[in-house]
Amino acid sequence: MLEHVRQFDPELADLLNLELGRQQDGLVMIPSENFASPAVLEAAGTVLTNKYAEGYPAKRYYTGNEFIDQVETLAIQRAKQLFSAEHANVQPHSGSGANMACYEALMQPGDKILGLNLAHGGHLTHGSPVNFSGKKYNFIAYGVEKETEALDMDVVRKLAIAEKPKVVLSGHTAYPRKMNFSEFADIANEIDAYAMADISHIVGLCLAGEHENPVPSHDVVMTTTTKTLRGPRSAIILSKIIDRLQEKYWPGEKKNLAQRIDFSVFPTFQGGPLEHIIASKAVAFKEAMLPEFKGYQQQIVKNAKALAQSLMDNGLRLVSGGTDNHLMIIDCSKLPVQNGKVGAQVLEKAGIYTNMNMIPFDTGTPFKPSGIRLGTPALTTRGMKEKEMKQIGEWIAQLLQNPTNDALIAKTKQNVKDLTTHFPLYSELK
Ligand code: DSN
């Protein structure tokens, strides 16, 4: 690997190797990060990057798409099979772009949509006022209950009935509990709204049956492909073909829901698709069809529960008291680090990578929030199990309780490095 880069651009090759070393020697615990397989990486670095392919298979604006069409069709077929979806668009470059396209296909500017509060686990594109979503659409936020820090679906239902949004959006980036997708779909049906889910974080858990797969019950579902799916940095949209609310919301419109989704992706927001990344997604979908993928997802959840228990046993408070999925959020407000920013920085010094995060009813700010978000997908890919999670939980708790103890930080960094040598990563890339 890197033979040509090394020869032509040693400065860049050195940086790439340093990043490889960082990933190998540290504990990647940001719950939205993972390690793609060598096959996924290889497919992303192919001659497909050379090709312009505006349009869709058999409907392109350039010639020379004989094989590109087959690659994209393969990715579409695999996505549909994997998720039991009627329609799949595999072209979105990213999760934000995919959400943008979904909203465009379902709403007019100013339309009302229900989404999870950012501080309670929602995403920037779920209506943050600084994001296109909050500027272009009328987002009404639902949130967790103060006492449980979990969603109460009766409260969500009441809000939906009172507000009558055109879209009910479920899904999250920082909610440690299960989402009741069928109940979200029921609520949407009850009020004649579209049911949309963003399953970017938990997609693998949904595929493995650890969480409910919302695709059958929802009009539109989108996901990034990077996270628990372990594919390249990208996204896809899955949808029904027929719009059950077409007469009500789109009278006179000729395009069905699937066609509106496709049109929203191209030509509305994107030009040439990244066919090399689409090829890489096809590889990731094939990997997700293997029986061992299910075992991997089950282990992610077991590891998250073991890590959460260890953190709590060592005196830390977790939002909602634990986790049902791959992530958890440590409340740092009463710890010596005082906030998640300082906390995540202390952990980083020891080679443990997490991210600062708002917690429900946070008195901090997005740049100095009270929480640290962390999870187990990447460590589970390395082969770590409950025993390692218990140990890592102890290290994290010690560091957050003794953030200025440089000797402890140095010792933990060495312990982290020693641990990682037992779980080799990308040995073939060195
Ligand atoms: N940035 C991603 C995450 O970390 O959850 C979501 O876009």
Residues whose N, C-alpha, C, O or C-beta is under 5 A from the ligand:
A	BS01	DSN	S32 T173
